[in-house]
Amino acid sequence: MNQPEMLDSDIRALQQWLRAAWHQLGDPSLTAFSRRELRNQMKQCSADLRARLQMVAEQQSGPVQPPIPAYSRPELRILSW
């Protein structure tokens, strides 16, 4: 697998994990400690997801092209016969 495909699969996996964690967080049988641990893991996962999304955004922007120089007036010469 090449790098962009790995990033895409990582992003999908992190999003899926976060989605499942939100559902699990709503479980009333979780203890306060388990809830706190889950929130800590969610924060870490969110940070990882942001980093991967940033990497994808940088890859998609591609190399920065130098700006097109402003139009400059050509030098005109008057030719006579």
N, C-alpha and C positions, 0 to 999 in steps of 0.2 A: 504494500500500500504506500502511496506517496504522501508527502507531508500534508497537502490540503485535505485529502480524504481522511487522514488520521485526525486532523483538527475538527473536521465536521462530525466524525463519529464521537470524538471526545465531547464536543459541545452537546450533541444529542444525548449522550449518556449522562452528562451533568444535569441537563434540563430534566431528563426523566427522573433522576435521583431526587432532585429538588421537588418535583411534583409529588413524588411518593412521600417525601419527608413532610410536606405540608399536610397531606392526608393523615399521616401517622401522628403529626403534632396535635391534630384534633381529637385523637383517641383519649377518652376520659380515664382510661385505666393506666395511663402513663404516670409515673411518679414525678415529683418535682425535679429530682436529680436527672431522671431520664429525659425529661422535657428540656432541661438546661443543656444537657449533653447534645441532644439533637439540634437545638438551636445553634450551639457552637459549631457543630459539623456543617450545618446549613450555611453559616457565615463563611466558613472555609471553602465550601463548595461554590458559593456565590463569587468569592474572590477568584477562584480558579476559573470559573466560567467567564468572568469579566476579562481575565488575562488572555484566555483563548480567543474570545471575541475580538479583543484588541489586535491580537496577532493576525487574525483573518482580515480585519479591516486594513491593516498595514500591507498585507500581501495583495489585497484587491486594489489598493490605490496604485500599485505598480511603481516603477521608477519615476522620480520627479523629473519632468522635462523642463529644460531652461525656458524661461518666458520668451515669447516671440518679441523680437526687438520692435520698438515703435517705428512706424513708417517714417522713413527719412526721405527728404527730397532728393531726387537724382540730380546730378550735375548736368546742366544743359549746355550744349555747345551750339553756337550758331555757325552753320557752314554756309559759305557763299560760293557761288560759281565764278 
